[in-house]
Amino acid sequence: MIVRTNRLGAALIALSFAATCAGCSGSDRGYSVPTSVCGFPAPKSAVGPLLPNGDKVREVPGGSDSGGTSRGCDVLVDQKRAFSVTVSKVKKFYDPMSELESFKFTDRAEMTRLGFEGAGAVGDKSSMVSAKCGVDGAPYVNVDVTVNRDVDSDTSKRRKDLERFTREYTTGVLKNLGCA
């Protein structure tokens, strides 16, 4: 009988621990990862790595113009900026690897094999893509992304996550805008 009591006690302790950790997955997120950013679709799998743990995520509009050629926003977690995005319809090609764009980057590297016509670059906390579009009198779309380096102190991982987000997000922007 004593053996049964100990087994029952161990089972209750294990069950209690399992119930306590039901939400445990290595993440302390009290929010759902968004599926859109600045009004454009964004895969959760690409957005998630740019977001820190916290209780609440929200988007704050910013960097937009009244003519509809530019739309931007900050994505905040617990009132702290996780990353910012600006999407601009532009009349000329801005090469992310040109000297004129170098101020945006720390340790800039070219993004290759984008999956669409254009050029891209990624740095330690920012990325930029200029993609061919051709809608609404704007032959190109620029996507600029800046991340908070406090979200992930591993620079190599942060750069990979930033590049992945920028590729996948730009693809969604181009489809959403109806770019050829």
C-alpha positions in Angstrom: 0.0 0.0 0.0 2.8 2.4 0.8 4.3 1.7 -2.7 1.0 2.6 -4.3 0.9 5.9 -2.4 4.4 6.8 -3.5 3.6 6.0 -7.1 0.3 8.0 -6.9 2.2 10.9 -5.3 4.9 10.8 -8.0 2.2 10.6 -10.7 0.4 13.6 -9.2 3.7 15.6 -9.0 4.5 14.8 -12.6 0.9 15.7 -13.7 1.1 19.0 -11.8 4.5 19.8 -13.5 3.1 19.0 -16.9 0.1 21.3 -16.4 2.4 24.1 -15.2 4.6 23.8 -18.3 1.7 23.3 -20.8 2.6 26.6 -22.4 6.4 26.2 -22.2 8.1 26.0 -25.5 11.3 27.9 -24.8 9.5 31.1 -25.5 8.0 33.6 -23.0 5.6 35.2 -25.5 2.2 36.2 -24.3 1.2 37.2 -27.8 0.6 35.7 -31.2 3.1 36.4 -33.9 1.5 38.7 -36.5 0.8 37.5 -40.1 1.1 40.9 -41.6 3.4 43.9 -41.2 2.5 47.4 -42.3 -0.5 46.1 -44.1 1.4 43.5 -46.2 1.3 39.7 -45.6 4.3 38.3 -43.7 4.9 34.6 -42.8 4.9 34.0 -39.1 8.0 31.8 -39.6 9.9 34.9 -40.9 8.4 37.5 -38.4 8.8 35.4 -35.3 12.6 35.4 -35.1 12.7 39.3 -35.2 10.4 39.5 -32.1 11.6 39.3 -28.5 9.7 37.6 -25.7 7.0 39.7 -24.0 3.4 40.2 -23.3 2.0 42.3 -26.1 2.9 43.0 -29.7 1.5 46.0 -31.7 2.1 47.9 -34.8 2.5 51.7 -34.9 2.1 53.5 -38.3 5.0 55.7 -39.2 7.1 56.8 -42.2 4.1 57.0 -44.5 3.3 59.8 -46.9 -0.1 61.2 -47.9 0.5 60.4 -51.6 0.5 56.7 -51.0 4.0 56.1 -52.4 5.5 55.2 -49.0 4.1 53.1 -46.1 6.0 52.3 -42.9 5.5 51.1 -39.4 7.3 50.1 -36.2 6.5 46.7 -34.6 6.6 47.0 -30.8 6.8 44.4 -28.1 5.8 45.7 -24.7 6.2 49.3 -26.0 9.8 48.7 -27.2 10.6 48.7 -30.9 11.5 45.3 -32.2 11.8 46.3 -35.9 10.7 48.9 -38.4 9.7 48.5 -42.0 9.3 51.1 -44.8 7.9 50.1 -48.2 8.2 52.8 -50.9 7.1 52.9 -54.6 9.9 54.8 -56.4 10.6 56.0 -59.9 14.3 54.9 -60.1 16.4 52.0 -59.0 18.3 52.5 -55.8 21.2 50.0 -55.6 21.5 48.8 -52.0 25.2 48.1 -52.7 25.9 51.6 -54.0 28.0 54.1 -52.0 24.9 56.3 -51.6 23.2 53.6 -49.6 26.2 52.6 -47.5 25.2 54.8 -44.5 22.3 52.4 -43.8 24.5 49.4 -43.0 27.1 48.0 -40.7 29.1 45.3 -42.4 27.0 45.3 -45.5 26.8 42.2 -47.7 24.9 41.6 -51.0 21.8 39.5 -50.9 21.9 37.1 -53.9 19.2 34.9 -55.5 16.3 37.0 -54.3 13.7 35.1 -56.3 12.5 38.3 -58.0 14.1 41.0 -60.2 16.0 43.4 -58.1 19.0 43.8 -55.7 19.4 43.6 -52.0 21.8 44.1 -49.1 21.9 43.1 -45.5 23.9 44.4 -42.5 24.1 43.8 -38.8 20.8 45.5 -38.1 19.3 46.7 -41.4 18.4 45.4 -44.9 17.3 47.0 -48.1 15.8 45.6 -51.3 15.0 47.5 -54.5 12.7 45.3 -56.7 11.3 45.8 -60.1 7.5 46.4 -60.0 6.0 48.8 -62.6 2.6 49.6 -61.0 1.1 53.1 -60.4 3.8 54.9 -62.3 6.5 53.5 -60.0 8.9 51.1 -61.7 10.5 50.0 -58.4 9.6 49.1 -54.8 12.1 49.6 -52.0 11.8 47.7 -48.8 13.9 48.9 -45.9 14.0 47.0 -42.6 15.8 47.9 -39.4 15.9 45.6 -36.3 16.6 46.3 -32.7 19.9 44.5 -32.1 18.8 43.9 -28.5 16.3 41.3 -29.8 19.1 38.9 -30.6 22.7 39.5 -29.5 24.0 36.8 -31.9 24.9 39.0 -34.9 25.2 36.1 -37.3 21.8 34.7 -36.4 20.2 38.2 -36.5 21.6 38.8 -40.0 20.2 35.5 -41.2 16.8 36.2 -39.7 16.8 39.7 -41.1 17.7 38.5 -44.6 15.1 35.8 -44.5 12.4 38.2 -43.3 13.3 40.7 -46.0 13.2 38.2 -48.8 9.9 36.6 -47.8 8.3 40.0 -46.9 9.4 41.6 -50.2 7.9 38.7 -52.1 4.6 39.2 -50.3 4.7 43.0 -50.9 5.3 42.5 -54.7 2.4 40.0 -54.9 0.1 42.3 -52.9 0.9 45.3 -55.1 0.4 43.3 -58.3 3.9 43.7 -59.6 4.6 41.9 -62.9 
